Amino acid sequence: MSKVTVVGAGNVGATCANVLAFNEVADEVVLLDIKEGVAEGKALDMMQTATLLGFDTRITGVTNDYTKTAGSDVVVITSGIPRKPGMTREELIGVNAGIVKSVAASVLAHSPNAIIICVSNPMDTMTYLIQKTSGLPKNRVIGMGGALDSSRFKCYLSKALNANPNEVEGVVIGGHGDTTMIPLTRLATYKGLPVSQLLDAETLEKVAADTMVGGATLTKLLGTSAWYAPGAAAAYVVESILHDQKKIVPCSVYLEGEYGQSDICIGVPVVLGRTGWEKVVDFKLNDAEKELFEKSAAAVHKTNSVLHEIKAL
């Protein structure tokens, strides 16, 4: 019997729980929120679709009762305030650091063997905070940003190619931020062909630029952060882990020399399996990509330094 807890029953958390249930990723999904009735209501609403959609997963909603999360294999943390128009992910750090740190401690008190997936923004810094304060081995703390950014990259690539998005391969590494993520256009392919052979440089640059502001574009349109793709991306990471799929997925993980970086959580390709992330995959970046990655890491380090300033570490 497998069990997943999703903390935070807002749009992203509820979408994640819904995708997990619909795809029968786990036998049980617990949706937890601090606001009375929200998790219970959304869980009940989802359960009423079980016979319509044909899934057997049991979904339970609870208000701030972490005892109901006991024995979770994976915990997804979406807690915190979302971005508003014009707001950067970094501006959220002061509020969300306290929330994320408390949530991680609460879930681990009842599920000490759980793998934690961090969604809360600024995602790389919140993942780093969990890594530094939870006492978990590094393979059991994962930020899902790269999975989301890569799905957006593939979406924009498929539009430019007028192709089936499921036949496009593309990877985004670096920080999960509008100016720090790095869509690796050089390595993107369509049916095995490099997209650089199919799209001109100007088009590829636009695809990369659209990817980098993918979240901000949606925030401007919606008036709040996106949720369908972020929720699905978190569920995708959970499924890769629980089903031991050994997929290579870009995730924010703690580096100790890989890609030339240490003491940082930042997006790199990793193999996901039943124990969490199993190894970092070296994509052999060229000089230009290495320079971009170093700049991205410097920006994430700068954001991480705020954790010391606010005494979260």
Backbone torsions as a table, in degrees:
resi	resn	phi	psi	omega
1	MET	NA	126.2	179.7
2	SER	-108.8	148.0	-175.1
3	LYS	-138.8	133.9	177.7
4	VAL	-125.3	134.3	173.3
5	THR	-108.6	134.0	173.8
6	VAL	-114.5	116.0	-179.6
7	VAL	-96.5	120.4	-175.1
8	GLY	107.7	108.5	-176.5
9	ALA	-101.8	26.5	173.5
10	GLY	-72.5	-163.9	-175.4
11	ASN	-60.1	-45.1	-177.6
12	VAL	-68.7	-48.4	-179.1
13	GLY	-62.4	-43.4	-179.9
14	ALA	-65.4	-39.6	177.6
15	THR	-64.1	-43.2	177.7
16	CYS	-58.4	-48.7	-180.0
17	ALA	-60.6	-41.2	-178.9
18	ASN	-64.1	-44.1	179.0
19	VAL	-65.5	-41.7	178.1
20	LEU	-59.7	-42.6	-178.9
21	ALA	-70.0	-48.3	-177.6
22	PHE	-58.8	-40.1	-179.5
23	ASN	-87.3	2.6	179.8
24	GLU	50.1	46.0	179.4
25	VAL	-68.6	-36.6	-179.7
26	ALA	-132.4	161.0	177.0
27	ASP	-73.5	-32.9	-178.3
28	GLU	-137.9	136.5	174.2
29	VAL	-123.1	125.0	175.8
30	VAL	-106.0	126.1	178.4
31	LEU	-108.8	119.5	-174.7
32	LEU	-120.6	139.2	177.6
33	ASP	-145.8	157.9	-180.0
34	ILE	-81.4	-22.2	-176.7
35	LYS	-85.9	124.3	-175.5
36	GLU	-54.8	125.7	171.1
37	GLY	87.5	-19.0	-175.2
38	VAL	-66.8	-51.5	-179.9
39	ALA	-64.0	-41.3	179.6
40	GLU	-61.7	-44.3	-178.1
41	GLY	-65.9	-44.4	-179.6
42	LYS	-68.4	-38.0	178.2
43	ALA	-63.9	-43.0	178.4
44	LEU	-64.1	-41.7	177.7
45	ASP	-59.4	-44.1	178.4
46	MET	-64.2	-43.3	-179.1
47	MET	-62.2	-28.6	179.2
48	GLN	-75.2	-4.2	173.6
49	THR	-98.0	-4.9	-173.3
50	ALA	-57.1	-45.1	-178.7
51	THR	-75.7	-22.3	178.2
52	LEU	-78.7	-35.7	-176.6
53	LEU	-102.9	-12.6	173.5
54	GLY	78.4	35.6	176.5
55	PHE	-110.8	157.4	-176.7
56	ASP	-111.2	-1.6	-179.5
57	THR	-61.8	138.5	176.5
58	ARG	-94.1	128.0	-179.4
59	ILE	-114.2	127.1	179.9
60	THR	-122.1	133.3	176.5
61	GLY	-107.0	135.6	179.9
62	VAL	-138.1	151.4	176.4
63	THR	-103.0	103.6	170.3
64	ASN	54.5	27.0	178.0
65	ASP	-111.6	94.6	-174.1
66	TYR	-72.9	-12.9	177.1
67	THR	-63.9	-27.7	-179.8
68	LYS	-74.0	-11.3	180.0
69	THR	-93.7	-1.0	-173.8
70	ALA	-55.7	138.6	177.2
71	GLY	81.3	17.6	179.0
72	SER	-71.3	136.9	175.8
73	ASP	-79.0	-39.1	-179.8
74	VAL	-135.4	140.0	175.5
75	VAL	-122.6	126.5	177.1
76	VAL	-103.2	122.7	-179.6
77	ILE	-105.2	112.1	177.5
78	THR	-113.3	4.2	-173.1
79	SER	-61.4	153.4	178.0
80	GLY	122.3	174.6	179.3
81	ILE	-86.1	144.6	178.4
82	PRO	-83.5	168.8	175.9
83	ARG	-71.8	148.3	171.3
84	LYS	-112.9	162.9	-177.8
85	PRO	-52.0	132.9	179.5
86	GLY	83.4	-2.9	-176.9
87	MET	-98.3	135.3	176.6
88	THR	-87.8	161.8	176.9
89	ARG	-62.1	-33.0	-176.0
90	GLU	-66.6	-30.8	-179.4
91	GLU	-66.3	-14.7	-178.8
92	LEU	-82.9	-10.0	-166.6
93	ILE	-60.3	-42.3	-176.5
94	GLY	-60.1	-41.7	-179.4
95	VAL	-76.1	-48.1	-170.1
96	ASN	-75.9	-23.9	-179.4
97	ALA	-59.5	-47.0	180.0
98	GLY	-63.6	-39.7	-179.5
99	ILE	-65.8	-49.8	-175.5
100	VAL	-64.2	-42.5	179.9
101	LYS	-61.3	-43.3	179.4
102	SER	-66.4	-43.1	-179.6
103	VAL	-63.2	-45.5	-179.4
104	ALA	-59.2	-43.8	179.3
105	ALA	-63.9	-39.2	-177.6
106	SER	-68.0	-42.9	-178.6
107	VAL	-72.0	-36.5	-178.9
108	LEU	-71.6	-23.1	176.3
109	ALA	-63.7	-26.7	-178.3
110	HIS	-111.3	-16.3	178.8
111	SER	-137.0	70.4	-173.6
112	PRO	-65.1	-17.2	-178.9
113	ASN	-100.1	9.6	-175.9
114	ALA	-72.2	154.1	168.5
115	ILE	-97.5	132.8	-177.0
116	ILE	-104.3	129.2	174.3
117	ILE	-108.8	120.2	-178.8
118	CYS	-97.7	128.9	176.3
119	VAL	-114.9	-27.8	-174.8
120	SER	-56.9	141.1	-179.0
121	ASN	-97.2	154.2	-5.9
122	PRO	-68.9	118.1	-163.4
123	MET	-59.8	-44.8	-179.9
124	ASP	-62.7	-41.0	-178.9
125	THR	-72.5	-37.0	176.6
126	MET	-68.5	-34.8	175.7
127	THR	-64.8	-43.0	177.2
128	TYR	-61.4	-41.6	179.1
129	LEU	-61.3	-44.8	178.2
130	ILE	-63.1	-44.2	179.9
131	GLN	-58.6	-41.7	-174.7
132	LYS	-78.9	-24.1	-172.8
133	THR	-113.0	-12.0	-173.7
134	SER	-88.0	-23.8	-175.4
135	GLY	80.2	5.5	180.0
136	LEU	-78.1	149.1	171.4
137	PRO	-63.8	151.4	-170.7
138	LYS	-60.8	-27.7	-177.2
139	ASN	-71.3	-10.7	-177.0
140	ARG	-106.6	13.6	175.5
141	VAL	-126.6	119.8	-170.9
142	ILE	-139.2	131.0	171.6
143	GLY	-98.5	135.9	-169.9
144	MET	-91.3	4.4	-171.3
145	GLY	-55.5	-41.4	-177.5
146	GLY	-63.9	-33.7	177.8
147	ALA	-64.4	-41.7	178.2
148	LEU	-67.3	-49.6	-178.2
149	ASP	-61.0	-38.3	179.9
150	SER	-68.3	-35.0	178.3
151	SER	-67.4	-37.1	176.4
152	ARG	-67.6	-40.1	177.5
153	PHE	-58.6	-47.0	-179.4
154	LYS	-66.5	-33.1	176.5
155	CYS	-62.7	-49.6	-179.7
156	TYR	-67.2	-36.6	175.9
157	LEU	-62.3	-44.1	-178.9
158	SER	-64.2	-35.6	176.9
159	LYS	-65.9	-43.7	180.0
160	ALA	-65.3	-34.3	-179.0
161	LEU	-87.2	-12.8	-170.8
162	ASN	54.6	49.6	-172.8
163	ALA	-126.0	164.7	173.8
164	ASN	-65.5	121.3	-177.5
165	PRO	-60.4	-24.6	-179.4
166	ASN	-78.6	-3.2	176.3
167	GLU	-108.2	8.3	179.2
168	VAL	-107.0	135.8	175.8
169	GLU	-116.0	132.3	179.0
170	GLY	-159.7	146.3	-175.2
171	VAL	-130.2	138.0	174.6
172	VAL	-117.6	128.3	177.5
173	ILE	-118.0	-178.7	178.4
174	GLY	89.1	-167.7	-178.7
175	GLY	-69.2	152.2	178.4
176	HIS	-88.8	70.4	-178.6
177	GLY	-146.1	160.3	-175.3
178	ASP	-61.5	-27.7	-178.2
179	THR	-112.8	-1.7	-174.0
180	THR	-111.1	-17.9	-179.0
181	MET	-75.7	153.0	-175.5
182	ILE	-128.7	96.5	174.0
183	PRO	-70.7	120.8	-175.9
184	LEU	-85.1	80.4	-177.2
185	THR	-63.0	-31.4	-179.3
186	ARG	-61.2	-32.0	-174.8
187	LEU	-100.4	-1.8	-178.8
188	ALA	-71.6	141.3	-178.3
189	THR	-135.0	157.6	171.9
190	TYR	-130.8	115.5	-177.0
191	LYS	53.2	37.0	177.7
192	GLY	88.6	-11.1	179.8
193	LEU	-92.5	135.7	174.1
194	PRO	-59.2	132.8	-178.5
195	VAL	-66.7	-20.0	177.6
196	SER	-64.6	-18.2	175.1
197	GLN	-85.4	-13.0	-174.5
198	LEU	-112.5	-22.7	-179.3
199	LEU	-124.9	143.7	179.0
200	ASP	-75.8	166.8	-174.8
201	ALA	-60.5	-38.8	-179.1
202	GLU	-63.3	-42.8	179.2
203	THR	-65.1	-42.1	179.0
204	LEU	-64.2	-38.0	177.2
205	GLU	-63.2	-39.5	178.9
206	LYS	-67.6	-40.0	177.1
207	VAL	-59.0	-46.3	179.4
208	ALA	-62.9	-43.3	-179.3
209	ALA	-64.8	-42.4	178.5
210	ASP	-63.5	-37.1	178.3
211	THR	-63.1	-44.5	-175.6
212	MET	-64.3	-31.4	178.1
213	VAL	-105.4	19.8	-177.5
214	GLY	-56.6	-44.7	179.8
215	GLY	-70.5	-42.4	-179.4
216	ALA	-64.7	-36.4	177.4
217	THR	-60.0	-44.3	-179.4
218	LEU	-70.2	-38.2	178.0
219	THR	-60.9	-40.4	178.4
220	LYS	-64.9	-40.6	-178.7
221	LEU	-72.3	-40.6	-172.1
222	LEU	-92.4	-22.0	-175.3
223	GLY	84.8	0.8	175.8
224	THR	-157.7	177.9	-179.0
225	SER	-66.3	152.8	175.2
226	ALA	-66.1	163.3	-179.9
227	TRP	-141.5	-31.2	-177.3
228	TYR	-62.6	-54.0	-179.4
229	ALA	-69.0	-43.0	176.8
230	PRO	-60.3	-42.7	178.8
231	GLY	-63.7	-42.3	179.3
232	ALA	-67.8	-35.9	178.9
233	ALA	-64.5	-41.8	177.6
234	ALA	-63.0	-43.0	178.9
235	ALA	-64.0	-36.2	178.6
236	TYR	-61.9	-42.9	178.2
237	VAL	-65.6	-43.0	178.5
238	VAL	-59.7	-46.4	-179.0
239	GLU	-62.7	-41.2	179.1
240	SER	-59.3	-34.7	-179.8
241	ILE	-78.8	-56.4	-174.7
242	LEU	-60.7	-35.4	-178.7
243	HIS	-93.4	8.1	174.9
244	ASP	50.8	49.4	-170.3
245	GLN	-80.9	-13.8	180.0
246	LYS	58.2	31.0	177.3
247	LYS	-74.9	148.2	172.2
248	ILE	-91.7	113.6	-176.2
249	VAL	-130.4	132.2	175.5
250	PRO	-70.0	122.1	-179.2
251	CYS	-139.1	157.7	175.6
252	SER	-84.6	115.1	-178.5
253	VAL	-135.6	164.1	-176.5
254	TYR	-79.2	121.5	-177.3
255	LEU	-101.0	144.2	176.8
256	GLU	-132.6	60.4	178.6
257	GLY	111.2	-22.5	178.8
258	GLU	-63.1	141.7	-178.6
259	TYR	55.0	25.2	175.9
260	GLY	73.8	17.4	-176.4
261	GLN	-126.5	149.5	177.6
262	SER	-141.1	156.9	178.7
263	ASP	52.7	52.1	-179.2
264	ILE	-156.8	147.2	168.0
265	CYS	-107.6	120.9	-175.9
266	ILE	-153.6	157.0	-173.6
267	GLY	-71.9	120.5	174.5
268	VAL	-142.5	158.6	178.1
269	PRO	-69.4	128.9	177.5
270	VAL	-132.6	155.7	172.6
271	VAL	-88.1	125.3	179.7
272	LEU	-101.6	132.4	178.7
273	GLY	-148.5	-168.9	-170.8
274	ARG	-65.0	-19.7	179.4
275	THR	-97.5	4.4	-177.5
276	GLY	114.1	-136.7	173.9
277	TRP	-91.4	132.0	-170.3
278	GLU	-96.7	-35.8	176.9
279	LYS	-163.0	155.4	174.3
280	VAL	-86.8	134.9	178.8
281	VAL	-98.9	125.7	-178.3
282	ASP	-86.5	113.2	-178.7
283	PHE	-86.9	3.8	178.0
284	LYS	53.0	69.3	-179.3
285	LEU	-66.3	148.0	173.2
286	ASN	-81.7	178.0	-173.7
287	ASP	-61.1	-40.6	-178.8
288	ALA	-66.2	-41.2	179.4
289	GLU	-68.2	-37.8	176.9
290	LYS	-62.0	-40.7	179.4
291	GLU	-63.8	-42.8	178.2
292	LEU	-63.8	-39.7	-179.6
293	PHE	-66.3	-39.8	178.4
294	GLU	-63.3	-39.6	177.7
295	LYS	-66.4	-40.3	178.6
296	SER	-63.3	-45.4	179.8
297	ALA	-62.9	-38.5	178.9
298	ALA	-62.0	-39.4	178.9
299	ALA	-66.6	-40.2	178.8
300	VAL	-67.4	-41.8	176.0
301	HIS	-57.1	-40.6	-179.7
302	LYS	-63.8	-42.4	177.6
303	THR	-65.9	-40.4	178.7
304	ASN	-60.3	-31.8	-177.9
305	SER	-63.2	-23.8	178.0
306	VAL	-64.3	-30.1	178.5
307	LEU	-59.7	-36.6	177.7
308	HIS	-72.2	-38.9	-178.6
309	GLU	-62.7	-37.5	-178.8
310	ILE	-94.0	6.7	177.1
311	LYS	60.9	36.2	175.1
312	ALA	-83.0	-17.0	178.0
313	LEU	-117.6	NA	NA
